[in-house]
Amino acid sequence: MAREPVVRTLLDLLDNGVADQPAILAPGRPAITYAALRANVADLAAQLQALGLVRGERIALALPNGPEMAVAFLAAATAATAAPLNPRYRQEEFAFYYEDTRARALIVPPGALPEARAAMLPGMLLIEVETRADGAVAFHADHPFTPGVTPDFARPDDVAMILHTSGTTSRPKRVPIRHRNLATSTANITATYQLGPDDRALCVMPLFHIHGIVASLLSTLATGGAVICPPGFDALKFWQWVEAFRPTWYSAVPTMHQALLARAERNLATIQAHPFRFIRSSSAPLPPVVMERIEAVFGAPVLESYGMTEASHQMTSNPLPPAPRKPGSVGLGFGVDVGIMDESGRLLPPGATGEVVVRGGNVVDGYENNPEANAAAFVNGWFRTGDQGRLDAEGYLALTGRIKELINRGGEKISPLEIDDVLLRHPAVAEALAFAVPHPNLGEEVHAAVVLKGEATERELRDHCARFLADFKVPRRIHVLEALPRGATGKLQRITMARTLGLAE
């Protein structure tokens, strides 16, 4: 059964660290201790409330990864509601998200991000953030503070942050995530990986994304460990950070793992001198062949997990050794109930394939102002994930793909993940993405795109697939590309692939 919600706020989570121990580390920066972090966050949150940004108000943050983003996010969520945004958005995208979240203020680096500034709505406050010499973060606002305001910080039921679904096929939905949701998800993650004060997480995921915020930042701070916050993911500098800070683990999307794997042979001495306790993968399917290669090179267990914004990130994960981790599975529910449901809402037995559903204190109450989406997604206390999968007899979950991404070829439902894995097992293939292309008679046909690291013809790749796949699953065309299209967090864009290549309208 799912655990009862942990009734705490993000500010409360900082109480678990030893006062003089490092909470946040970064290249070229002084360490921020737990005592300094808690004082800094409380002081900045009070400043925000003195600007009129109180509980329930939305504060947009457009900041690169680093200590400033981590501290500013905690302060905004403590005073009001944080709305983290990708700092690489275009002006039109910023304008959409400001309006959609009803943002009252924008936090940006000094003198940077002109597109974020130009998109500001009338009445929005501009707040610049910088780091002082002692490592503390400071705010500078274009609006006077109201003197004598008594801070009234967030409570467990308040919305800590508001994010959006990816919106690949429709208008993005607003997901209000409460402090209690985040505290519960954080407790689930720390229990899954037995995180403690001796752990150091290297945060390479963006801190505008639920994966980076909850798995890397909050879960580490909640257990008194240290978060290493470099400027962002860099497959070349990664090894320097490992040597300098000696992280015990990191969490990333599969494309990041593959980029590191490609450079691992040149960094074997660093890997052997500073081994990871474990490596976590989430936010997109990890092909089993990639998991096998990472474990062989890094000498650490690779634990694939399964998360969504609506569940405050983690829903399931493969466990630490000595418990079994199953390639091709996203593991067990930790503090979360997991089921398989048919279209009528009936729960199915182990081994049956259907839609993955979850429930627990980490799952949000619903989308904001979207009764139609809520009626479809939240059924009898369960959240319908939109993913297809099955549970085995031991409770391990295997995903067969997004229901919207399954390829329906003449009535045959084909999982593109299966095709991806077969292609990746060809020695010349570095990356692979199977996808649906419209077909006049079959409805959809199977195509794939690959990035090569060696010599191979399309015929050779199709013959390779034919040795492992039924004929109807073999891609009818394989497109060789320089790079596969990715979203802001590195996630491959499967649904839009046919349109990207001009194969569909």
N, C-alpha and C positions, 0 to 999 in steps of 0.2 A: 504494500500500500504506500501511497505517497505520504511523505511526512507532513505534519502540520506546518502551516506557514510560520517562518521565523519572524517575529515582530520586532524589526529593527530598522534603523535608517542608515544611510551611507556614512553619516558622521559617526554613528555608533560603531561602525565596523573598524574605524581607526583606533578604537580603544584597545584592541588586542595586541598591538605592537609595543615592544619595550621602548620607553621614551627616548633613550639615546642611541637606539639602533637605526640603521638606514631603512627608510621606507621607499624612497625614489632615488635612483642613480641614473646618470646620463653621461655620455662622452663629453669631456671638457667642462663639466659642471661640478660644483660642490654637492655632496650628498645631502639629501633632505631627511632628517630624522623624523621618527613618529611624533615626537613632541612638537617639532617645528611644523610638521605637516598639519597636525590637528589645529594648532594655533593659527596657521596661515589660512586654512580653509574656513575656520569660524570667523576670522577677521574679514576676509573677502566676502563671505556670505552676508555679514552684517553691513558691509559697504553697499552691496547690491540692494539690500532691503532699505537702506537709507536713500537709495535712488528711486524708491517706489516699486522695486522689482521683488514683490513678496510672493508668498505661497500661491501657486496657481498661475502666476504669470509665466510666459515662455521667453527664454533667453537663447537666441541662436549663437552657436559657437562655430567659427570657421578658423581653425588653428591646425598647423601641422603637428605631427607626433612630437612629444617631448614633455618635459616636466610642466611647462606652461599649460598645455592642454589637459594633463592629468589633474592639476590643481584647480584650474578654472572650471573644469567639468564638475568636480566635487563641490566647489563653492556654489555654482549655479544650481545644482540639484539640491543643495542644502537650503538655499534661500528661496528658490522658486522651482521652475521646471527647465531642465537643460534640453536644448534641441541641437545636438551635434550635427554638423553638416560637412560634407566633403569640401575642403578648401579649393579643390580644382574645378568646382562647378562653374558653368558659364553664368553670365549676369541673369539671363532669363530663368535659369534653374534656381538661383538664389531667390529671385523675386517670387517664384512659385512657392518655395518652401516657407519664406517669411509670411506670405499671405495665408498659406494653408495651415500653418501652426499658430497664426496670430502672434508672431514674435513681437515683443516689446523692446528688445535690445539686441545688439550684435556685439560679440566679443571677437576681436581680431588682433593680429600682431601689429606693432606700431608701423605706420607708413606702408603697409602691405595690403594685398588683395583688393585692388581697385574695383574689380567686378562685384565683389561682395558688398563693398561700400556703395557703389553706384545703384545697386538694386534695393537699397534700404527704403522702407515705406515711410510715409509722413509720420512723424512723431516717434519713430524708433530712436533709442539712445545708442550712441556709439561708445564702446568701451575698449580701450587698448590695453594689452597685457604684456608685461615684460618681466624679466628676472633680475633681481638685485644681486649685488656682489656676493651676499651671503647665501644665495640660492632661493630665497623667498620670492614668491610671485606677487607682483603689484598690479593694481588696476588704475587706469587714468580715464576718467569719463568726461564727456563733453557737456555735462549737466551737473549742476550743484547738488551736493548731498543735503538731505534734510536732517538738521541736527536733532539730537535727542530721541532718535527712533530706537525703541526697545526691540531687539531681535526676536523674531518668532519663527524659529527654524522648522523645517519639514518634519512631518510625523509619518509613521509607517504607511498610512493609507494614502498619503499624498503621491501625486505623479512625480517621480524623480526625473524621468526623461521621456521625450516623445520622439519616436523614430517612424520611419515609413517602410512598408513592404517594398519589394524591388520594383513592382509595377511594370513587368516586362510585357504584359498583355493588356493592361488596363491602368486607369488612374491609381497611383499609389494610395494605399490605405494608411491612415494614421494609427499608430500603435502606442497607447499610453501605458508606460511601464511604471508601476508603483514601487516605492521603497521596499515594501514587503515582498514583492515579486523578485526584486534584485537580491535581497537578503536571503531568500529561500534558494534561489538559483546558485548564489555564491556558496551557501552551506552545502548544497548538493555537489558542487564541483570540488570543494576542498575535501569532502569525504571520499569522492571518487579517487582522487590522486594522493590522498593522505598528505596534503600540503601542510607545511609547518614553518616555524621561524627560520629554519636553516635553508629554506628554498629561495632561489632567485629565479624569477621569470624574465626571459628576454622578450620584450613586447615588440614584435615586428608587425602585428596586425594594426590597421588604422584605429585610432581611438575615437573616430566617429562611427565605428561599426560595433554592433553588439558583441561580436566575438572578442575584439580587443578590449572593450570596456569591461566585460564581465569575466571572461576566462583569464586574461592576462593581468589586468589592473585590480579589479575589486577582489577577486579570489585570493590574490597574493597579499594584498593589504589586510584582508580579513583574518589572515593567519599569522601576521607579524613577519612575513618575509619581505624581500626587497624586489621592487619592479625596476627593471632596467629599461629606460625609455629613450632609445636613440631617435634620430629625426624621422625614421621610417625604415621600410625594408630595403636592404641593399645587400645583394648576394655576395659582393666582394668584401664589404666592410664587416659583414656578419662574423667572420672568423677573428677579426681584430677585437670585436666586442666580446666574443667568447673568451679570448685570452685575457682581456682586461678585467672582465667582471665575473667570470666563472659561473655562468648561469647553470642551474640544475635542470631546467626544462624550458621549452618554448612551445607555443601553439601557433599554427599557421594553416593556411589553405593549401590544397595539394599542389597548385602551381608554384607556390613558394618553396615547398619541399623539393619539387623537381629541379628548381633553379639551384638550390643548395646542393642537391645530389650531383648535379652536373659539374660542380666545382669541388666536390668533396675529396677526390683523389689527390688534388694538389694541397690539401689541408689535413692529411691523415695524422701528422704529428700533433696538430692542435686537437683533433678529435680524440686521439689516444691520451693526451695529457689532461684534457678537461672533458671527461665523458658526461653525457647527460643521464640523469636518473630515468627520464622517460621523455618521449617526444609525442606531442598531441597534434592530431589533424582534425579539422572540422570545417563546416560551412559549405563543403562540396564533397562529392564522393571521391575517396582515395582508391585508385585502382590497386588491386591486390599485388600486382607485379611491382608497383612503386613501393608499397609497404615492405615487400620482401627485400628490395634493393637497399632501402634506407636502413633497415635493421642490420643487414649484412655489413654495410659500410660504417654506420655510426655505432654499432654495438650496443644499442639501447632499444627497449621495447617501444614500438610505435602504436599508440592507442588512438584508434579512430573513434570519433564521437559524432553526434548528430544534434544539431541545434537549429533553432528558428527564433526570429525576433519575438514572435508571439509567446514563446515559452521562456523569455528572458535568457535566451541562448540555449543552454544544454538540456537535452531530453534523455539521451542515452550515451553510454560510452563503453568501450572495451575496458575491462578492469586491469589493474596492475598485476604483474606476476606475484604469486604463482598461479593465480586464477587464469583460465585460458583466455587468450585474445584470438578472435577468429577472423582471418582475412576475408574480406567481402561482407563482414558484418559490422554494424555500428554499435554493437554491444548491448548492454543491459540498461534498464531504467534505474537510475540512482536517485531515490527520493521522488520518483515520478512514476505514475502508473502508465503503462503502455499497452495498447490493444490494437487489434485489427478489425475493421468494421466494413460491412458491406454497404451497398448504396441505400438500403432501407434503414440503416442504423443498428443492425444486429451485429453483436460481437462474434467473431469467428474463432474457431479452435486453432491450436498450434499447427503449423504447416499450411494453413489456408492463406491465400493471397487476397489482399484487399487494401483499403486505405488505412494508413497508420493514424491512430488517434492517441492523445495523451491527456492526462489531467494531473493537477498538483498545484501547490502554492506558488510555483514559479510561472504558471500560465496566467496571462493577463485576463482581465474581466471581459474584454471585448474591444473591438475597434471603436474609435471615437466617432460619434455621430454617423453611424453607418449600420442601421438596423437590418438592412437586406444582407449585407456581408456577415453580420453576426448570426443571423438566422441560419445561414448556410454553413458557417464554420464551427459554431458552438452548439453541440447537440447532446442533450441529456447529461450535461456536466463534462463532456469530452470536447477537446479541440480537434477538429479535422485538419490534418496537416497538408493535405493535397499531395502527399507522397504515397506511392504504392509499395507494399512490402509484406513480409511474413515473419512470424515468430517461430523459433524452433522449440523443441521440448524443454530446453534449459532457459528459455526466455530471451535468447539473443535475437536481435532484430536484424534482418537483411532487407535492404531497400532495393527495389527493382526499377526505381525511377520516379520522377515527377509524373503524376497522372497526365498533366498537360503535355509532357515531353515524350510520352510513350508513342512509338511509331505504329500506326494502325494500317498495316499493308494488307488490303483485301480481307479484313476481319482478323488477321493475325496480329496480336499485340506483341510488339518487340521492344525489349528494354535496350536503350542505347548504351547503357553502362556495360552490358555484356560485350557489345561490339568494341567499345573503347578498350576494354581490357585485352581482347584478342589482338587488336592492332598494336597496342603498346608492347606486346610480347615479341613483335618483330624487331630484330636488332637494329634496323635502320630508322625506327620510329621514335621520336622524342616526345611528341604530344599527339593526341588523337581526340576527335570529337565526332561522334555519329549523330545524325539529325534527320528529320523528316523533310521531304520535298513533295509538294503536291503532285498527284498523278491523276490523269483523267479517268482511268478505269479502276485503279486499285485504291484510290483515295489518297494514299501516301506511299512514297517509295523511300528506300533507305539510301542515304548518301553519307559520306564521312569526309572530314578534313583532317589532314595530318601535317605536322612539322617534322622534317626529316633531320637525322643526325648522321646519315650515311646514304649510300646509293641504293635506290629501289624504284622500280617502275610501278605504275598503277596496276598493271597486270600481275606483277609479283605480289603486291599487297592484297589484291583480290584473291589470288590463289592461296595465299597464307590464311586469309579469313575462311576460305572454303574448306580448309582442313579441319577447322574447329567449330564451324557454325553450319546450321541447316541452310540450304540454298536460299530460302526466302529472307534470311537475315544478312546475307552477304551484301555489302554496299554495292549498288549498281554503278556508282561513280565514287572515286576517291580523289579529292582535290588536294593538291600539294600547295601549302601556303608558307609564307615566311614567318607568320605568327598567327595564332588564333585570337579572335576578338574576346576581350575580357571586360567585365564591368569594373567599377571603381575599387572593389576589394579583391580583384584578381579572379573572380568567378567567371568561368567560361559561359558564353552567351549562346546556349544551345537552341532556345526557342526561336531566336531571331536569325539564326545562321543562314537559312535558305534565303531570306530577304537580303541579308548582307552580301551574299554572293550573286544576287540578281536572279535567283532561281524561283522566286515567288514574289507576288505583289505585296 
